[in-house]
Amino acid sequence: QVQLVESGGGLVQAGGSLTLSCAASGQTFSSYAMGWFRQAPGKEREFVASISWDGANTYFADSVKDRFTISRDNAKNTVWLQMNNLKPEDTAVYYCHARTSSGSEYWGQGTQVTVSS
């Protein structure tokens, strides 16, 4: 069982920045592919960014490319989402996601990000 705990959400003005953190349990965190998804009110959950187990490969949704960065530290069992130049349309609950080497998937409880115009 993998537990994911997000933190770092909050209220920020448009153009501002936030960094989300996701702390993971488990002794094999270094083998997990990690990612972030978000869900705005009345909308489907959507992919935001992901990072491979070794940090060598990152992927971003077109809507956040060039504004968001994803990184990880396997020694700390933590993944971060650095969000710059935030826009009101980035307002959503952000969820941390893990996929283990066996294909199991886990979700965090989510953290609210609100961007005011």
C-alpha positions in Angstrom: 0.0 0.0 0.0 1.3 3.5 -1.0 0.1 6.6 0.8 0.4 10.0 -0.8 0.1 13.2 1.1 0.0 16.5 -0.8 0.7 20.0 0.7 1.4 23.5 -0.5 -2.0 24.5 -2.0 -3.5 27.8 -1.3 -4.8 31.1 -2.6 -2.6 33.1 -5.0 -3.1 36.0 -7.3 -2.8 35.6 -11.1 0.8 35.7 -12.1 1.9 34.3 -8.8 3.6 31.0 -8.0 3.0 28.0 -5.8 4.9 24.8 -5.1 3.0 21.6 -4.3 4.7 18.7 -2.5 3.7 15.1 -2.4 5.2 12.9 0.3 5.0 9.1 -0.4 5.2 6.1 1.8 6.8 2.9 0.7 10.3 1.6 0.4 10.3 1.4 -3.3 9.4 5.0 -4.1 12.3 5.2 -6.5 10.6 2.7 -8.8 7.3 4.7 -9.0 6.3 6.9 -11.9 4.8 10.0 -10.3 2.4 12.5 -11.6 0.0 15.4 -10.8 -3.6 15.6 -12.0 -6.2 18.3 -11.3 -10.0 18.6 -11.2 -11.9 21.9 -11.4 -15.5 22.2 -10.3 -17.8 20.5 -12.7 -15.0 19.2 -14.8 -13.3 15.8 -15.3 -10.0 15.1 -13.6 -7.2 15.9 -16.1 -3.5 15.2 -16.4 -1.1 18.0 -15.5 2.4 16.5 -15.4 4.4 13.3 -14.8 7.9 12.2 -14.1 9.6 8.9 -14.6 11.1 6.8 -11.8 14.5 8.3 -12.3 13.5 11.8 -13.1 15.0 11.5 -16.6 11.7 12.1 -18.4 9.0 14.6 -17.7 5.7 15.2 -19.4 3.3 18.1 -19.3 -0.2 19.0 -20.4 -0.1 21.7 -23.1 -2.0 24.1 -20.9 0.8 24.1 -18.3 3.9 23.6 -20.5 6.5 26.3 -19.9 4.8 27.4 -16.7 5.0 24.2 -14.5 7.9 22.1 -13.5 7.9 18.6 -11.9 10.8 17.2 -9.9 11.5 14.4 -7.4 13.9 13.4 -4.8 14.0 9.6 -4.3 16.0 9.9 -1.1 13.2 12.0 0.4 10.3 10.1 -1.2 8.9 13.4 -2.4 7.8 14.9 -5.7 7.1 18.6 -6.3 5.1 20.6 -8.8 6.4 24.1 -9.2 3.7 26.3 -10.7 4.6 29.7 -12.1 2.6 32.4 -13.8 -0.6 31.0 -12.4 -3.9 31.7 -14.2 -7.4 31.7 -12.9 -8.0 28.6 -15.1 -5.4 26.7 -13.0 -7.9 26.8 -10.1 -8.6 23.2 -9.1 -8.0 20.5 -6.6 -4.5 19.0 -7.4 -3.9 15.3 -6.8 -0.7 13.4 -6.6 -0.6 10.1 -8.4 1.7 7.1 -8.2 2.1 4.1 -10.5 4.2 1.3 -9.2 6.3 -1.0 -11.3 3.5 -3.7 -11.0 1.0 -1.3 -12.5 -0.9 -0.4 -9.3 -2.1 3.2 -9.0 -2.6 5.4 -5.9 -4.0 8.8 -5.3 -3.5 11.4 -2.7 -6.4 13.3 -1.0 -5.9 16.4 -3.0 -4.9 20.0 -2.2 -6.9 23.1 -3.3 -5.2 25.7 -5.5 -7.2 28.9 -6.1 -5.9 31.6 -8.4 -7.7 35.0 -8.2 -7.9 37.4 -11.1 
